[in-house]
């Protein structure tokens, strides 16, 4: 556990994940704590905790896609820059392992999905990525911190892998709306709604008054949009307590794709993770009984987790899985692209994105050619001369 966080701190974070951070008075009452205690403790945790809101992209006409891109050796940074140049990227990170390259998540206008796939082909054809896998996904189910694997007496995390394997089989099959294939991708937002969502993504505790000031609108108007549109039209997915509970020097992030033979087994597996401290988010692969997951695990427990997965495979519950390791030095998260939203629709300039990528590729070629021009060829001639002298001697 990170220094300074005790059982009560974790209990507060768990409560914020359950009840949401926008009404601290109600959260304190639910937890049976004085509000002053909750606020004081939360203020002390802000260097280790971030509170954000996740958008339900489905109801604003955006479809999520997860990309695993393996770079050609030496072009890892170029691949990162090219993916980052796309105007609808909401998350990107370097990764290593089977895919030495990048993991990216984009929220693409639903009518532009084929354009995005063309962009990925463009990266491969231009020698930036040697292999790219992409998975269209539902929105994500956030897994906020839970303390059932935390021992209050020793103040240490327990990793009950054997118990978890049994839980998988005993779980129910009902899934939240975030892990169900949507029948459609309606556009339910206007520009004011999108601005509010952007601000909530950046800070879940921001006041409506502050949003009104930024947008130069009245507070009653912003409150109307928040109540009737953002909440009423279900434009919010959930609140998230962003917290990495294990020692950062001895832990790492992992991206997994799990494959099942049917939706029943997938649902049981997903539900078994809803209260686990190592799980941070889940997404269902669109049209398949497969699951995307982002985990954060102590390196000392990773092999135990993989052993548990192997047991599930042998028992016929899990068909298989792939994983990549997150390079936590190079990770970036973005809010929804507010500037791309005009007249109640998303502007997707495919030619602009392709040109940006081409410019980055050409700039990299120019740098490489420049280095070649600076190389001094006399080194080889000197070697040949000295070698010949030795032969003559």
N, C-alpha and C positions, 0 to 999 in steps of 0.2 A: 504494500500500500504506500502511496505517496506520503511523504513526511507532512505532518500537520493535520491530516484528515482522520477523524476517529469515527466510531460507530454512529454517533448522532449526526455528524456531517453527511455520512452516507445515507442515513435515514432521510435527511432533508432532501438530498439529491433524488432519492427514490420517490419521495412525495411530489417533488416538482415535476418529475417525469410522468407521474400518474395524473396529477390534477392541473398541471400547466402553471407557468410562471407569471401569468398576467394579473393574478389577484393574490398577492402575498397574504392578505388577511385571511382569505378562505383556506389557503394552503396551510397556514399556521394553525388554524382551527382544526383542520382535518388531521394534522399531525399531533395535536394536543400540546402545542408549543406557544409561548408568548411570541407575538409577531416581532418584537424587538430582537429576541434571540435568533429567530430565523434570519432576519435581515443582517444582523451582525455576523453571523456565521457564514452566510452566503457571500458577504462582502470580502471576508477573509479567504474564501475559496476562489475568487474570480480569476486569479492567476493560473488556476488549474482547470477551471470549468467555464464553458461557454454555453449560453442558452440561445437557441435558435428555433425558428419555425420552418417547417418543411411544407412546400407548396404541393397541392394535389394537381400535378401538371395535366392530368387527363381532362379536367374540367376547364382548362384554358387552352385546349387544342394542341397540346404538346405530347409527344410520345417519347418515352425514355429508351435509350439504347446504351448498352455497355460494350466497350471496345477493348480487346486485348491485342496489342500491336507489338510484334517482335521487330526490332530495328536491325538493319544491317550494321555490322560491327563498325564502330566509329561514328555512327549517325544517330546515336541515342538522343543527344540533345536536339538535333535537327528534327527528329520525329516528334519530340515533345513540343517544340515551337510550332510545327505544322498543325498538330492537333489543337493546340492552344489558340491558333489563329481563327478557328471556326467559331462563328458568332453565337452558337447555341451550346457550347461546352459549359457544363455546370460543375464539373469535377475532373481533375487530371492529376496523375501521379506517375512518377517513374516507378518501374517495377523490375524485379529480377527473379531468377529461377528459370522455369521452362521458357518464359517470355522475358528476355532482356530488352526492355523497351518501355512501354507505357500502358497504363490502364486509364481509360477516359470514360466519362458518362456525359451524354448530351441529351437535352430535351428538345427534340426536333419537331417543327410544325408538321402535323400529321400528313399533310398533302405533299411534303417534301422528303419523305423517307427514301425514295429512290435517288434523289439528289445526294443525300448524305452517303448512301452506299457507293455512288459514283465517285465521291470525294475519296473514299477509302481505296477504291481501285486506283485512283490517280496517284496516291501515295506509293502503292506497290509498283505501278508501271514506271514511276520516276526514280525507283531505286532507293526510296527512303525506308520502307518497311518490307521485309521479306515474307512476312506472314501476318495476316490480320484475321481475327475472329470477332464477329459482332453478334450481339444478342439483343433483339428487341424485347423490352421488359415492361411489366406493369410498373406502377409507382412503387415506392419502397415502404416497407414497414420498419419503423424505427424501433430498436430495442434499447430502451433506457435502462440505466443502472438498477440492478436488483441486488438485495443483500442476503438472499437465502443461502448463498455459498460463502458468506462471510461469518467467521467465528467471532462473536462479540468479546469473549473472554481473552483469547490470544491476540485479537485484532489482526488476524491473518486470513487470507483467502484459502478455502478448501476447494480441491478439484475432484469432484465425485464422479469420475468418468464411468465407472461400472453402474452407478445409479442412473446416470443419464441414458445409457444404452437401454436399460429397462423402461425408462420413461418414454422413450421414443415409441415403443410398441403400445404403451398404455394410453397415449394421448388421443384426444378427439380429432375431428376432421374439419370443424368449422373454421374458416379463415376470415380475417378482416377484409374489408373492401379493397385495401391496398394490394392484396395478393390474389386478386381475381382478375381475369382477363376482362377489360371493359368492352362493352358492346359498341361504344362510340366515343368520340373525342369532341364533345361540344365546346363551343366558345362562349363561356358564361361571364366573361369579365369585360370591363371597359378600362380605359387608360388609368383612371383613378384607382381602380381595384388593383391593377398590376403594380402601380407605385406602392400601394400599401403592402402588398405581398413582398415586394422587393425589400422594403424597410424591415418587415417582420423577419425575413430570412436573415438579415444582417444582425438583428437584435430582437429577440422575442419579447423583451421587457419594455421596448420603446413605447412611450405614451402616444395616444391618438393626438394629443395636443402638439407634440413634437412633430408628428407626421404632417399635421395641418400646417404648421409653420413652414416646413420644407416645401410643401406643395402650394403654399400661399392660398389655402382654402380655409373655410370656417371649420371649427371643431364639430359642430352639429352635422355638417355635410360628411366629414370623414367618419364620424360615428355611424351615420346612416349606411355608408358604403361598407363599413366593417360588419355591422350587424346583419344587414339585409343581403349583401352580396358575398363578402369574404367568408362569413360564417354561414349565412342562410343558403348560399348556393354551393356550399362545401368546396371552397377553393383552397382550404387548408387541409393538409394531410395529417399532421400531428405536430406537437411540440417535442423538441429534442434537447436533452441534457448531454452536451458533448463533453465526455469525460473519459480519460484513459486510466483505468483503475490500477494498473500494474506498473512496476518500475520501468521507466522509459529506456534505461540503459540496458535492460535485460529482457525486453519484450519487443514485439514487432506486429505490424498489421499484415493481414493475409486476405487475399481475394479468392473465393471459392466458387465453383459452379458444380452443383450436385445434380445427378441424373437419377430419376426413378422410373419404374415401369408404369406407374399410374398416379393419379392425383391424390388418392387416399394416402399412400405412403409419403408423398411429398408434403401433404398437409400435416400429417403426424410429426414428421421431422421438423417442419417449420415451427409448429406450436411448441415443440420441446425446447426451442431456443429462446422463446419469448421472455424467460426469466433467468437467462444465463449471463453472467457478468462479462464473458468474453465476446458475446455477440453484440454488434453495433447496428447493423441494418441488414434487411433481407428484401429481395425482389424476385418475383416469379418471372421466368422466361416466357414470353408471350407464345401461347399456343402449344406449349410443351409441359410435361410434368417434370420440370427442372427448376432449380432454385439458384439464384445468385446470393452470395453472402459476403459481408465484410466483417472479419473478426480481428480482435486484438488479444494476443496471447503471450504469456511469458515463454521465452524460448525453451525453458526447462520443461514446459508442459506440452509443447507442440507435438513431440513424438507420441506422447500419451493420447493426445487427441486423435492423431492419425491412426494409432493402433485401434482406437475405438471405432473409427470409420471403417478400418479393415474388418473388424468384427461384424459390423452392419452389412458389409458387402458379402462376407461368407455366409451370413444368416439369410441372404436373399432379400434384405430390406432395401439396400442401396445398390443401384446398378453400377455407379462409378462416380468419379469426381476429378476435377482439375484444380490446381491452385497456383497462385503467384504470390510472391512476397512484395510488400510495399516498400519502396524506398522513401522513408519518412522525411528525408531531407528535402525532397522536391515534390511537394503536394500542394495543390491549390484548389480552393472551392470558390465558386462564383454564384451570385444571385441570378434570378431570371433576367434575361436581357431586356430590360425596360425600354431601352432606346430603339429596339427593333419592333416595337408594338405601335401601330398606327391605325386609326379608323377601325378599331375592334378586330384587327387581324395582325398576323405576324409577317414582317417583311423578311424574305429570305433571298438574298442576292448571291446566287450560286456562282456567277462569274467572278464576283468580288472575292469570294472565299478561295476559289481555284487560283486566282491571280496572286493572292497573298501567299499561298503555298508555293506557287511557281517562283515568286520573288525570293522567298526564303531559300529555296533549293538553289536558285541561281547565285544568290549571295554566298552560300556555302561553297559552291563550285569556284567562285571568284577568289574566295579566301584560300582554297586549296591550291588553285593555280598560282596565286600570289606567293604562296610558300615555296612552290616549285621554282619560281623565277628567282627566289632569293637563295636557293641552294647553290653551293660552290662545287662544281664538278671536278676541281683539281684534286680532291681527296683521292679519287680512284687513280688518276694519272700519277700522283705521287707514289701510291702503293705499287703501281706497275713499274715505275722508274726504279724504285729501291729494290724491287724484286729482281729486275733485270740486272742491276749492278751486282746483286749477290750471285746471280747465275754466271755472269761474266767472270766474277772472281773465282 
